[in-house]
């Protein structure tokens, strides 16, 4: 009996078990690439030629392609052995913001049985413009705020990757405000509006600016948000948090109501001007609202919904501390909550190929089935060991990496 175990830190393994000894495996792995949104019929590669198969043997040997979870995005013309685009490929729908995006194909032929792995990389095109959470952003600023005061802004998001999602920002030229962008270790942009000179409400009560985000694609795409800045007076000091960024971890099986973090902000003002109310800074993502709740008085953030490491591994929670002055002022911080994996997923078995019934005079080594086993957990929780029921007329034999015969 043979067992297979992946190394520490490896992703969930894919084990292919073959219930037969005498069969021939495909050699190596074929790689292709295709641009997303390519038209139907777009050439991807000469798959039959690259796998060393003759065109005349494709149909007799029951040439077929399996693509787990990706339907009929790609097809093979059995007349000329060419792999082509069959239906619309949207990279963002397929892989989200992942830097790597590939369609993994299994090519199977019979007589003798051969299995080949083909990987088709889906390359990004600049088909998504930057998008801000809101079309209009209202900002209230007390006229007593000193120059160099910063006001956080919500940056835009771009569904593309790489240079196509590299955003630069600009704001309408004006004498009162400048834009400052800083990148932190989490590879997210901290965008702030910086006050350049003292405000005078009696002269100007409102500033209307346009913030523009431009991506790095060719041609470049842009998105905008209108900044409506109202100037008020009163309440000199804004609440301040101990830190600008907090990082905490929570197990995915944490009970509802589990304390995630207790935030603390202070305000130098007295009375109601120094009383603080905590809240999630708007707009709040549905994922955060589903998973967490914040106590407006204590600043405690607790779990409220079911956490699932396999669905979401990291939450970014913008928090606002607002005082109770007649003209409220606010301080801000961001809480990064990392979800820790537990072993809550059982291995899944998929039968890719099955040849039944088995003749009683079948020779030793006859192929019975091709089986794949996967586990959605990560690390050691996703490492799978395979074995057979004792005292059966089959055995597992490793023929090459991740393949076994029974």
Secondary structure, 3 states (H helix, E strand, C coil): CCCCCCCCCCCCCCEEEECCCCCCCCCCEEEEEEECCCCCCCEEECHHHHCCCCCCHHHHCCCEEECCCCCCCEEEECCCCEEEECCCCCHHHHHCCCCCCEEEEEEEECCCCEEEEEEEEEECCCCCCCECCCCEEEEEEECCCCCCCEEEECCCECCCCHHHHCCEEEECCCCCEEEEEEECCCCCEEEEEEECCCCCCCCCCEEEEEEEEECCCCCCCEEEEEEEEEEECCCCCCCEECCCEEEEEEECCCCCCCEEEECCEECCCCHHHHCEEEEECCCCCHHHHHHEEECCCCCEEEECCCCCCCCCCEEEEEEEEEECCCCCCEEEEEEEEEEECCCCCCCEEEEEEECCCCCCCCCCCCCCEEEEEECCCCHHHHCCCCCCCCCCCCCCEEEECCEEEC
